[in-house]
Amino acid sequence: MSVADMVDTSPLKTRPVEPTFMDTLKAYVALTKPRIAVMLVFTAAAAMVVAAGGVPEWRHALLGLIGLVLSAGGSAAVNMWYDRDIDAVMSRTSRRPLPAGVIAPGRALAFGLALGLASVLVLGFGVNWLTAGLCLAGYVYYAWFYTMVLKRHTPQNIVVGGGAGSFPPLVGWAAVTGHVSLTAWLMFAVIFLWTPPHFWALALYKNADYKRAGVPMMPVSRGSRTTKRQMSVYAVLLLAASLALLPSVHAKLIYAAVAVIQGGAFLVINLRLLAAPDDEMKWAKRTFFASLLYVPAIFLAIVLCQF
């Protein structure tokens, strides 16, 4: 008998590699969806600047952003805990911490709930209870209403669920002023109306993933043609909402130019997507990447036009 024959090389006997401390730490960070949190913090900070008419008082601003990060991260963790079954069958999400087996479901849920509670305490005692209440509303909206009620049951999941990502301007405004104004609600509306064309563009070219997971996204339930038409309508409404913010900025002509150019370009891209064949994904991808630039551009313009 050779040495090779004496060594069991069967893959069935291979032991799974235990995750290291750094692997686990990275997995917990991933549970919070940090890239989305960056966008939420940016829109909240922009609202703070507009509300203060310049640089806001640093203590409330900093605590407000910390509380928002905790809330956003906590709701994202609960979302991943609940969606671990469909995440496992979608190529886009199959490597997330729960499907990959790096974090146990119970620990992910506990982590998400703990972050949500910490957010309320930080904001309530460190800023004001209106800010804490708004952040809690956004947490519940995303973790429960969107994730557990809407996502798997209606093709309008993204339309109604868009409110979850729209809360940060309200949170930022309340943290600085102690109240919420019409301008904050208009900033809310910009994000709310941007959400359908943003996510539906992704859903168009990831349609097979959503079908496999049984998630009734608009392209799955109503088809590409209906989805594209509705995206174009939302792009028009988005342009109108961005222009409604004009009275709230100081450099009105500059902001108007940015809003018209940015919103007009986004509308044209959506119309070009509408004209494209339904089996061609090139313009769906271009629309998605264009949407990633839209919110930062508009909110940065709002901030810069305050000075």
N, C-alpha and C positions, 0 to 999 in steps of 0.2 A: 504493500500500500504506500502510495506516495504521500509527501507532506500535504500536497494540495487536496488529496482525498480526505485527509484527516481534519481539514479546516472546513467548517460549515459556513458557506458563503450565501446561503439562501436569503433572499430579501425578506422573506416572511419572518425571519428571526431578528431583523434589524430593530434596535430599540429607537424610539423617537428621541430626537435631540431635545433636551430640556432648554427652554429659553433662558438666556442670561438675564442679569438684572437690567442691563441696557436695553435688551429686547423688550422686556416687560415695560420699562419706562417709556420707550418709544411707542409701544402699543397703547398705553394709557393716554399719551399725547394724541395719538391718532384717533382715539375715541372721541375727542373733543372737536374733530374736524377743524383744525387750526387755520386752514386756508379760508374757510368760510368765516371764521371768527375775525380774521384780519379785515375782511370787507365790512362786517358788522361794526367793528370798532371804528373804522374809517368814517362810515356814514354818521355814527353817533358823535364822533369828534367834530365833524363838519357842522352838525346841528348845534353843538355847543358854541362854536365860533360865531355862527349866525345869531344865536340867541343872545350872546354876550356883546355882540357888535364889535368883536375883536377877540383878543386872547382872554379866555374865561379864567375865573379864580381857580388856581391850580389844584387845591385840595379836593373840592367837590368834583372837579373834572376828572382827576386821577382816580378817586374812589368810584366815581360813576362808571368809568371804563373798566376798572377791575371787576366791579359787580357784573357788568355786562358780559365780560369774558367768562366769568364763572357760570352765569346763566346759560349763555350760548353753548359752552362746553358741556354742561350738565344735560341740557336737552338733546344735544347731539349724541351723547352716550346712551341716553334712554332710547333714542331713535335706533341706534345700532343694536342695542339689546333686543328690541322688539322685531327688527327687520333681519335678524341673523339668519333666518331660514331662507328668505329670498336673496339676501346678499350672497349666500353660498352658491347659488345657481347662476348668478350674473357675473360675466367676465369682468365688468368694471369694478365690482365690489368684492369679489371672491377672496381677495387677499387682506380684507379688513381683519382686525384683531380677533373677533369672535369666530367667523368662519375658519380662520387660520388656526384656531385653537390656542392662541397665545394667552387669552384672558377668559376665565369662566364667566358664563352669562350672569350668575348671581353677583359677582364682583363688579361687573360692568354696570348693572342696574344700581347697586349700592353707591358706586362712584358717581353716577349721574344724579341720583337723588341728593347725595351729600353736597355736590357742587351747587345744585339749585337752592338748597337750604342756606348754604354759605353766602350765595348771592343776595338773598333776601335780607340776611342779617347785616352784611356789609353795607348795603344800600339803605336799609331802614334806619340803622343807628348811625351810619357815617355820612349819609347825604340827606335824604328825606323819604317819607313813606310813600309818596306818590311815585317817585322813581322806582322804589322797591316793588310797588304794585304793578307798574307797567312792565318791569322786567319779568316778574312772575307771570303776568298775562302772556308775554311772549314765550316764556318757557312752556307753559301749559298748552298754548296754541300749537307749538311745534311738536312737543313730546307726546301729547295726547291727541289733540284735535286733528292735526295733519297726519301724524304717523299712524294712529290707531283707528281713527274714524274715517278720514278721507282717502288716504293713499290707495288702499286696496279695494275701495268700494265705488268710486266715481271717477269718470274721466275729467271732471272739474277739480280734481285733487290739487293741482298746481294753481289754478285760478283762485280758489278760496284759501288754499294753504299759503299763498303768497303773502298773506298778512303776517305770517310768522317772522319772515325776514325783514319786514317793514317796520318793526317796532323800534330799532335802535335810534332813529331820529327823535322819536317821542321820548325815549329814555334820556338821551343826551340833552334835549331841551329842558326836560323836567329837572335834571340834575343841576343845571345852571340857574334856572329861574324859579323852580318850585311850582310851575304850572305848564300847560301845553297850549300853544297858540295855533292859529290857522296855518302859519308858515310851516310848523312842524308836521301838521297833517298833510300839507302839500308835498313835503319831502317823503312822508310815508307813502303818498299816492304814487310818486315817481317809482319807488322800488316795487310797489304792489303791481303796477302796470307793466313794469319791465320783466317781472318774473315769468309770465307765460311764454313770451317769445324766447326768453333765455333757456328755460328748461325744455320747451317743446322742440327747439332746435336740436338739443342733445338727444331727446327722445326719438327724433326722426332717424338719426343715424345709429342709435342704440336700440332700435325697435325690436330686434330679435331677442335682446336681453330681457326687455320688459315682457315680451310675449312668453318667454320661457319661465319667467318668475310669476306670471299671472297678474301683473300689475296693470290696471286698465288706464294707462296713459292715453292721452288723446289720439296719438297716431295708431295705437293698438285698437281702441274702441271705435273711433270714427274715421280712421284712415288719414293718409297724408294730405289729401286735397283739402279736407275740412280743417285740418290742423293749420295748414299754411294760410288759409283764408283768415282764420281767427288770429293768427300771429300778425298779419298785416293790419288788422283792425286795432289790435293792442299797440302796435307801433305808432299808429296815428294818435291814439289816446295818450300815449306816452309823450309824444311831442307836445301835445296840448298841455299836459300836466307840467312839463318842464317850463313852458312859457308862462304858466300861471304863477310861477315863482318870481317873475320879473319885478313886481313891486317890492319884493323883500330884499333886493340887492341894491347897492349904491351905484356901481358902474353898470348901468342898465344896458347901454348899447353893446358893451363887450360881452356881457352875459347873454344877451339876446342873440348875438352872432354865434357864440359857442353852442347855445341850445338849438338854434336852427340848423347849423352845420352838422352837429353831432346827431341830432334827432332826425334830420333829413336824410343823412347818410344811412342811418340805421333803418329807416323806412324803405329807402331804395333797395338795400340789401334784402329786406324781407320781401319786397315785391319781386326782386330777381329770383328769390327762392320760390315764390309762388309760380313764376313763369317756367321754372325748371321742371323737367320730367320727374314724376314721383319716385322713380327708381334710381335717380341720380342723387348722390349724397354730398357732392362737392359743395353746393350752396348751403346745405344744412350745417356743415362744419364751419363754413365761413360766417354764417349768421351767428352761430354759437360763439365763435371767437370774437366777433364784433360786439356781441352783447357783454363780453367780459370787460371791454374797454369803456362801455357806455356809462355805467354808474360812477366809476372813478372820475371820468372826465367831467360829468355834469356837477358832481358834488365838489370837485376841486375848483371848478369855475365859480360855484356859489361862494366858496370860501374866499378865493382871491378877489372876487368882486365886492367884498365887504370892506376892503382897505383902500 
